[in-house]
């Protein structure tokens, strides 16, 4: 296999349970396959749900059911960084915009059906839930601007009011309940990994507390917010069998 200047071949790396995925990614790109297709194939081969690499902990699977595929994509891209076009890589990792517009069926085939369903869990349970909170915060800010009350220092009020409207209580109360439920320490700070797990927990909590019409309405609001803020990559749900799927809008916002 030819070597690329500035790039350490995967065959030279310490052997790990996921060496096959790393080798495949590198070799496929060098052989001429589009890097995004090679990346998705490598994701399909990956079998670790959590790891520490270069001092950073990567938690790819949340609550044993929600797969953060973009986090794994980031990890894999780091391993072959010199082989990737910078602009396309940045667009994918930071804006969720892939360089190829693949049909949902091909995306599912490349990463595998189990990971695809777990990806849907993450999209609706973490990405969309976070967007819902941001959308409602935006509504609160606009209301206060119109009323002449909004100040930048009101950020905490805005967040708590959004939580009250969505979850009927403040963020601090929900975070305390989440940590009690998980047996986590009640710290003053929160890591990114715990924040993602918290957001997914909020989603599951909302499904239990709200009727189907409310869940569908809130989900559409969140999808609209994502679309208006440049996140156009929304998965197809037509062949999924997720527990909550019938509560969601019948088609993506648009």
Residue pairs with C-beta under 8 A, 6 or more apart in sequence:
1 9
1 11
1 27
1 30
2 30
3 9
4 30
4 82
4 83
5 82
6 82
7 26
7 80
7 81
7 82
7 83
9 26
10 19
10 22
10 23
10 25
10 26
10 27
10 79
10 80
11 23
13 19
13 22
13 79
16 22
17 47
17 48
18 45
18 46
18 47
18 48
20 45
21 42
21 43
21 45
21 46
21 47
21 76
22 42
22 76
22 79
22 80
24 38
24 41
24 42
24 45
25 38
25 39
25 41
25 42
25 76
25 79
25 80
26 79
26 80
26 83
28 37
28 38
28 41
28 42
29 35
29 38
29 80
29 83
29 84
30 83
34 99
34 100
35 80
35 83
35 84
35 85
35 88
35 99
36 88
36 92
36 98
36 99
36 100
37 100
37 110
39 73
39 76
39 77
40 107
40 110
40 111
41 110
42 76
43 69
43 72
43 73
43 76
43 110
43 111
43 115
44 110
44 111
44 112
44 115
46 60
46 72
46 76
48 60
49 59
49 60
49 61
50 57
50 58
50 59
50 60
50 61
51 57
51 58
51 75
52 58
53 75
53 78
57 193
58 71
58 72
58 75
59 68
59 71
59 193
59 196
59 197
60 67
60 68
60 69
60 71
60 72
60 75
61 67
61 68
61 118
62 68
62 122
62 125
62 126
62 196
62 197
62 200
63 197
63 200
63 201
63 204
65 118
65 121
66 118
66 121
66 122
66 125
66 126
66 200
67 115
67 118
67 119
67 121
67 122
68 122
68 126
68 196
69 111
69 115
69 119
69 122
70 92
70 93
70 96
73 92
73 93
74 93
77 84
77 89
77 93
81 89
85 99
88 99
91 97
91 98
91 99
92 98
92 99
95 230
95 231
96 231
96 232
96 233
97 230
97 232
97 233
98 233
102 110
104 235
104 236
104 238
105 236
105 239
107 116
107 235
108 116
108 239
111 119
117 240
117 241
117 242
119 235
120 235
120 237
120 240
120 242
121 200
121 242
122 200
123 234
123 235
124 203
124 219
124 242
124 244
124 248
125 199
125 200
125 203
125 204
126 196
126 199
126 200
126 203
127 226
127 231
128 203
128 219
128 222
128 223
128 226
129 199
129 200
129 202
129 203
129 206
129 222
130 199
131 222
131 223
131 225
131 226
131 229
131 231
132 166
132 218
132 219
132 221
132 222
132 225
133 159
133 162
133 163
133 166
134 225
135 221
135 222
135 224
135 225
136 162
136 165
136 166
136 221
137 158
137 159
137 162
138 225
139 162
140 158
140 161
140 162
140 165
141 150
141 158
144 150
144 154
144 158
159 171
160 170
160 171
160 172
163 169
163 170
163 171
163 174
164 170
166 202
166 206
166 218
167 174
167 202
167 205
167 206
167 209
168 209
174 198
174 202
174 205
175 190
175 198
176 186
178 184
178 197
178 198
178 201
178 202
179 185
179 186
181 201
182 197
182 201
184 194
190 198
206 215
206 218
207 215
207 244
207 247
210 218
212 246
212 247
215 244
215 247
215 248
216 247
216 248
216 249
219 247
219 248
219 249
220 249
220 253
223 234
223 249
223 252
223 253
224 253
226 234
227 234
227 253
227 254
234 252
237 245
237 248
